[in-house]
Amino acid sequence: MFQEMRRQDRQLNRTEAEAILAGGLYGFLAVNAGDDYGYGVPFSYVYQDNKIYLHCALEGKKLNLMRRNNKVSFCVVAGAEPKPEKYSMKYRSAMAFGRAVEVSKPEEQLAALIALVEKYYTDPDHVAKGRLKAAESLDKTLVIRIDVDHITGKVRK
């Protein structure tokens, strides 16, 4: 189903790819736009237990597209650095493929929103306020879960 990486010498193992997913600052969600174009959107996210959690408004283009076809990919790039002498770029990346679903259980929604707060904020006051804000925003925030089917990672030195 998933094509093997052409440059096997640049392939990362699953543990390395998951570390990139877990530690990335942001990633790009790609969905099938159905009109011969892809549609990509940057997201803050959290990766845990072979799942990627995102949050967004209750309506919008990406949701309409995902409801039509929930097969998505999510890409994170880490450590990008131009290498002018080689006309190249040094980087590490991870790509996850899976199915996006709208989280309907309030306890899973809240846990995902709190995980996002805890990932991005280290100051205890911000974390405490973020937890409260997450609980207050459940009725106006949609949580999307990507159930990961396949992960690949790549490194270029």
N, C-alpha and C positions, 0 to 999 in steps of 0.2 A: 504494500500500500504506500509506504513512504520511501522515496528514492534515497539510495545511499549517497553519502557525500562523495563528490568526485575526488577531492583532495583529502584522502584518508589521513595524511600526515598532519593535517590541521584540525582534525576532529578531536573534540574533548569527550571524555567519558561522561556518563550521566551524572555522577556525583559533582564533577566540575561544572557542568551546565546548570545543575540545580543550585549550586553556590552563586552563580551569576544571577539566576532568577531571584534567589532569596535576598541578595544584597543590592540589587539594582535600585537606582533612584527613581527611574520611570521606564515605561515600556510603551510599545506601539501595538495596539490592537488592530488587526486586519480582518475585515469582513468582505464577503462577496457582495458587491453592489448590484449584481445582476444586469448591468448595462455595459458589459465588456470592460469595466473598470473595477479596480479594487477600491476599498475605502479604508483608510488608516487613520487612527485617532490616538494621540498620546494620552497616557493615563498614569497616575500614581496607583500603586497596587500593593498587594501583599501575596506572597507565595507560601503556602504551607500545606503539608499532607497531600501533595500532588494535585493541588487546586490553586488557582489564581483568583483572587477576589478584587473586584473593581467596584467603584460606586459612581453614580451619575444621577442626572435628573430623571424624572418619571416618564419622560417622552423625548423623542428625538430621532434623527436619521439612523444612527447606529442601532438603536433598538428596533426600529422598523425592519432594518436589514437582517438583524440577528433573528428576529421572529420568523422571517421568511426562510433563512438558512442559518442554522446555529453552528455550523462548522467554522471555526475561526483559528487564527494563529496570533501569537503574542511574542514579540521580539524585544530583547533587552541587550544593549551594548554597554560594555564596561571598558574602562581604560583606553579609550580611543586617543591615539597620538599620531600626528602626521610624521611621516618619514620622508622628508623632501629629497634626501640623497638617493632614495630608492623609488621615488615617485609612487609611494605606497602609503599604507596606513597600518599602524599597529593597533590591535584591538582583541577583545574577547567578546563573544556573543553567545546568546542562548535563544533558541526558538522553541516555543511550545505550541503544539497543535492539539486542539480539543473541541469540546462542544460547550457553548455558552448557554447558561440557564439563568433565569431570574430567580433569585432566592426568595422564597415565600414565607419561610418560618422566621418569625421575629427574633428568636434566640440566635439563629445563625446569622441573620442580618446584623444584629447588635455585636456579636462576636467578631464578625468581619470588620465592622467599622472601628471597633476598639483596637483590633490588630493593626489597622491602618494608622490610627493615632499613635500607637506604641512604636510603630516602625519609624515614623517620621519625626516624632517629637521626643526629646530626651529629658527636657526640663520637667520635673515633677508637677509643677503648677499647670503647665500646658497639657500634660497627660491627663491630669484630673479634670480640667475644664473640657478637654476633648472627649473624654468618656461621657460627661454629662451632655455635651452637645450631640454626640452620637445617639444617645438614648432619646433626646428630644427631636431628632430629625428623622426617625424611622418612617413617619408617614409622608415625608416629602423627598426621600432618598431611595433610589433603587440600588440594590446590591446585585451584581452579576458574578456568578461563579463559573469559571472555566474548568471543567473536568478534563484534565490533561490525559490525552491518549498517547502522545509521543513527544519526546524532548530530544533536541540535538544541540550541540555546542561546537563552536569553532574558535580557533585562535590564529592570529596572524602576528608574527613577530617582526 
